[in-house]
Amino acid sequence: MINNEEDLLNNIENNIKSIREKNALTHCITNSVTINDCANAVLAIGGSPFMAEDAEELEEVVTIADVLVINIGKLSKTQIESMKISAKKANETNTPIILDPVGVGVTNLRNKTTMDLIENYEITVIRGNISEIKAIAKLMGILDESNTAKGVDVNADDIITEDNLKDNGEIIKELASKLNTTILASGPIDILTDGKTTIAIDNGDDMMPLITGSGCMLSSIVGSCIGGSNPLEGSLVAILAMNIAGEKARAKVDEKNEGTGSFRTYLIDYLYKTNAKSLVNEANIKIL
C-alpha cells in the first residue's frame, strides 16, 4: 500500500522507462468507431498495438501478447464470443486484462456482457467513466441506485467534484476490493484505486470528452502501461499522460484558434512527447 503522493511521483520516471523498454504487445478487442485512434495512442505511449478479434487466431495472439484490452463499445455476438475466448486464454497465460465497460447501465446486453466478463474471468483493471463504474457497483449490490448514462457519456448527476470526491472514492474503493481489481473512474476529477490506495487525479481538459474515443484511447494506453509496470502505477502513468497531453493540446488549439479536429491530432502528438519530468511537475494528485 502506498501512503503518500511523493512515493507515487518518485516512481514515475522508472515506470515510464520500463513501459517504453517493454514496448508491450497490446492486444485490443475494441470498437470500429475508435480502433485507429486506439492503435495510434498505444504507439504514441510506447506500446505495440495488435487489433485481432477473429476466433480462429485469438488464442495464438493472446499467448504472445503482454496485455489484453477489451472494449465493449460496439458489441456483436461474434465479438462477445471473441472477448470470452481471449479472456479465458489470458487467465490461463496470466496475461493482464483491462476492461472498458462502455455504456454499461444503458442496455441489458451491455450489463450482461460486463457481468459475464467480471464474474467469469480475472480482470486486472476496469477503466470507465464514473456512471459506468457506478452501474457496475449497482449490479454488484454495492449501490442501491445509480444514474443511467447519456449513451456512452457521464450522467450529469454523477460528475465527480470536490464536494462528492470522498464519497465517490469510497464507493469505487469498495468495488475494487470486492472484485480484487484496480479501477480507474474517469471524470473532471479521476479516481484510481486498487482497493487499498485511492488516488484523485485533477488534470485534464474539458475539450477531451468532445472528441470520440478519448476514453477508448485511455483504456488502450492503460493496457500498454500496465504491460510495463504494475496495475496501480501503470494506470496512474496512463491517466497522467492522457490528461496532461489533453491540457497541452488544448493550449495549442487555443493558441492557433482551432477546434476539436486539431485537438485530437495534438492529443496524440503530446502523448508521444510524454516524459517523466512533465508528468511529475504537472501532476495534480492526492491520496484520499
C-alpha positions in Angstrom: 0.0 0.0 0.0 1.3 3.4 -1.0 0.7 6.1 1.6 1.9 9.4 0.1 2.0 11.2 -3.2 5.7 11.7 -3.1 6.3 7.9 -3.5 4.0 7.8 -6.4 5.7 10.7 -8.2 9.2 9.3 -7.4 8.3 6.1 -9.2 7.1 7.7 -12.4 10.5 8.0 -14.1 11.3 4.3 -13.6 7.8 3.3 -14.7 7.9 5.3 -17.9 11.4 3.9 -18.7 10.1 0.4 -18.1 6.9 1.0 -20.2 8.9 2.1 -23.2 11.6 -0.5 -22.9 8.9 -3.2 -22.6 7.1 -2.0 -25.7 4.2 -4.1 -24.5 2.3 -6.0 -27.2 -1.2 -4.7 -26.5 -3.9 -6.8 -27.9 -7.1 -4.7 -28.2 -10.5 -6.0 -28.9 -12.1 -2.7 -29.4 -14.8 -1.0 -31.4 -14.7 0.1 -35.1 -15.5 3.7 -34.2 -12.2 4.3 -32.4 -9.9 1.5 -33.4 -7.5 3.7 -35.4 -7.1 6.2 -32.6 -6.6 3.4 -30.0 -3.8 1.9 -32.1 -2.1 5.3 -32.6 -2.4 6.1 -28.9 -0.7 2.8 -28.0 2.1 3.6 -30.4 2.5 7.1 -29.0 2.8 6.0 -25.4 5.4 3.3 -26.3 3.4 0.2 -26.8 2.8 -2.1 -29.8 -0.9 -2.5 -30.8 -2.4 -5.7 -32.1 -6.1 -5.5 -33.2 -7.3 -9.1 -33.6 -10.8 -10.4 -32.9 -11.3 -13.4 -35.2 -11.9 -16.5 -33.1 -9.5 -18.6 -35.2 -6.4 -16.7 -34.2 -7.3 -15.3 -30.7 -5.6 -18.0 -28.6 -2.4 -17.6 -30.6 -2.5 -13.8 -30.2 -3.2 -13.8 -26.5 -0.4 -16.3 -25.9 2.2 -13.9 -27.3 0.5 -10.6 -26.0 1.7 -8.8 -22.9 -1.8 -7.5 -22.2 -5.4 -7.8 -23.4 -7.7 -4.8 -23.6 -11.5 -5.5 -24.0 -13.7 -2.6 -25.0 -17.5 -3.2 -25.4 -18.2 0.0 -27.2 -19.9 -1.6 -30.3 -21.0 -5.1 -29.4 -21.9 -8.0 -31.6 -22.5 -11.7 -30.9 -19.3 -12.6 -32.7 -17.3 -10.0 -30.8 -18.7 -11.1 -27.5 -17.6 -14.7 -28.2 -14.1 -13.4 -29.2 -13.9 -11.5 -25.9 -14.7 -14.6 -23.9 -12.2 -16.8 -25.8 -9.5 -14.1 -25.3 -10.2 -13.6 -21.6 -10.2 -17.3 -20.9 -6.8 -17.7 -22.6 -5.4 -14.6 -20.9 -6.2 -16.0 -17.5 -4.5 -19.3 -18.5 -1.4 -17.4 -19.5 -1.5 -14.8 -16.7 -1.9 -12.0 -19.2 -3.4 -8.9 -17.6 -6.9 -7.9 -18.8 -8.2 -4.3 -19.0 -12.0 -4.0 -19.3 -13.6 -0.8 -20.7 -17.4 -1.4 -20.0 -18.6 1.2 -22.5 -22.3 2.1 -21.9 -22.9 -0.5 -19.1 -26.0 0.5 -17.3 -27.7 1.6 -20.5 -28.8 -1.7 -22.1 -29.3 -5.3 -20.8 -26.8 -6.6 -23.4 -24.0 -4.3 -22.1 -24.9 -5.2 -18.5 -24.9 -9.0 -19.2 -21.6 -8.8 -21.2 -19.9 -6.8 -18.5 -21.0 -9.0 -15.7 -20.2 -12.2 -17.6 -16.6 -10.9 -18.0 -16.3 -9.7 -14.4 -17.8 -12.8 -12.8 -16.1 -15.5 -15.0 -12.6 -14.0 -15.6 -9.9 -12.3 -13.6 -9.9 -8.6 -14.7 -6.8 -6.7 -13.8 -8.1 -3.1 -14.4 -11.6 -1.8 -15.1 -11.4 1.6 -16.8 -14.7 3.5 -17.3 -16.4 6.8 -16.7 -18.0 7.3 -13.3 -21.5 6.5 -14.5 -20.3 3.1 -15.9 -18.4 2.3 -12.7 -21.4 3.2 -10.6 -23.6 1.0 -12.8 -21.3 -2.0 -12.1 -21.5 -1.1 -8.4 -25.3 -1.3 -8.6 -25.1 -4.6 -10.5 -22.8 -5.9 -7.7 -25.1 -4.8 -5.0 -22.8 -2.1 -3.6 -25.1 0.8 -4.6 -28.9 0.8 -4.3 -29.2 3.5 -7.0 -27.2 4.6 -10.0 -27.9 7.1 -12.8 -28.3 6.0 -16.3 -25.5 7.4 -18.5 -26.4 9.6 -21.5 -25.4 7.0 -24.1 -21.7 6.4 -23.5 -21.3 9.7 -21.7 -21.5 10.5 -18.0 -24.8 11.4 -16.4 -24.6 15.0 -15.1 -25.6 13.9 -11.7 -22.6 11.6 -11.5 -19.9 14.1 -12.3 -17.0 14.0 -9.8 -16.4 17.2 -7.9 -14.5 18.3 -4.8 -17.8 18.1 -2.9 -18.5 14.4 -3.7 -14.9 13.2 -4.3 -14.6 11.4 -0.9 -17.9 9.6 -1.2 -17.2 8.5 -4.8 -13.7 7.4 -3.7 -15.2 5.1 -1.1 -17.7 3.6 -3.5 -15.0 2.8 -6.1 -12.6 1.6 -3.4 -15.2 -0.8 -2.1 -16.0 -2.1 -5.6 -12.3 -2.6 -6.4 -11.8 -4.5 -3.1 -14.8 -6.7 -3.8 -13.7 -7.5 -7.3 -10.0 -7.8 -6.3 -9.1 -5.5 -9.2 -7.9 -1.9 -9.9 -10.4 0.6 -11.0 -9.9 3.9 -12.9 -13.0 6.1 -13.0 -12.7 9.0 -15.4 -14.3 12.4 -15.0 -13.4 16.0 -14.4 -11.5 14.6 -11.4 -10.4 11.0 -12.0 -10.3 8.4 -9.2 -7.9 5.4 -9.2 -7.9 2.6 -6.6 -6.7 -0.9 -6.1 -9.0 -1.3 -3.0 -6.1 -0.2 -0.7 -4.6 3.0 -2.1 -7.1 5.5 -3.6 -5.8 8.4 -5.7 -7.6 11.5 -7.1 -6.1 13.0 -10.3 -7.2 16.6 -11.1 -5.6 17.1 -14.5 -7.2 17.1 -18.0 -9.3 19.5 -20.1 -13.0 19.9 -20.8 -12.3 19.5 -24.6 -11.4 15.8 -24.1 -15.0 14.5 -24.0 -15.7 16.5 -27.2 -13.8 14.0 -29.4 -14.9 10.5 -30.0 -12.6 7.9 -28.5 -10.7 9.7 -25.7 -11.9 7.1 -23.2 -11.1 4.2 -25.5 -7.6 5.6 -26.2 -7.1 5.9 -22.4 -8.1 2.3 -21.8 -5.7 1.1 -24.5 -2.8 3.0 -23.1 -3.6 1.8 -19.6 -3.0 -1.7 -21.2 0.4 -0.7 -22.6 1.4 1.0 -19.3 0.5 -1.9 -17.0 2.2 -4.2 -19.5 5.4 -2.5 -18.4 4.5 -1.7 -14.8 2.0 -2.8 -12.1 -1.8 -2.1 -12.3 -1.9 0.8 -9.9 1.2 2.7 -11.0 0.8 1.8 -14.7 -2.7 3.2 -14.7 -1.5 6.3 -12.9 1.1 6.9 -15.6 -1.6 6.4 -18.3 -4.1 8.8 -16.9 -1.5 11.5 -16.2 -0.1 11.1 -19.7 -3.5 11.3 -21.2 -4.7 14.3 -19.1 -1.5 16.3 -19.4 -1.4 15.7 -23.1 -5.0 17.0 -23.2 -4.0 20.1 -21.3 -1.2 20.8 -23.8 -3.4 20.0 -26.8 -6.0 22.5 -25.6 -3.4 25.2 -25.1 -2.1 24.6 -28.7 -5.7 24.7 -30.1 -6.4 28.0 -28.3 -3.1 29.5 -29.5 -4.0 28.7 -33.1 -7.7 29.3 -32.8 -8.5 25.8 -33.9 -11.1 23.2 -33.0 -11.7 19.6 -31.9 -10.3 18.0 -35.0 -6.9 19.7 -34.4 -7.2 18.9 -30.7 -7.5 15.1 -31.5 -4.2 15.3 -33.5 -2.4 17.3 -30.9 -3.5 14.9 -28.2 -1.7 12.0 -29.8 1.3 14.3 -30.6 1.6 15.1 -26.9 1.1 11.5 -25.8 4.1 10.7 -28.0 6.1 13.5 -26.2 5.2 12.3 -22.7 8.2 12.4 -20.3 8.7 11.9 -16.6 9.7 15.5 -15.9 6.4 16.8 -17.3 4.3 14.3 -15.5 5.9 14.9 -12.2 5.9 18.7 -12.4 2.4 19.0 -13.7 0.6 16.1 -11.9 -2.1 17.3 -9.6 -2.8 14.2 -7.4 -3.7 13.4 -3.9 -4.3 10.2 -1.9 -7.8 10.1 -0.4 
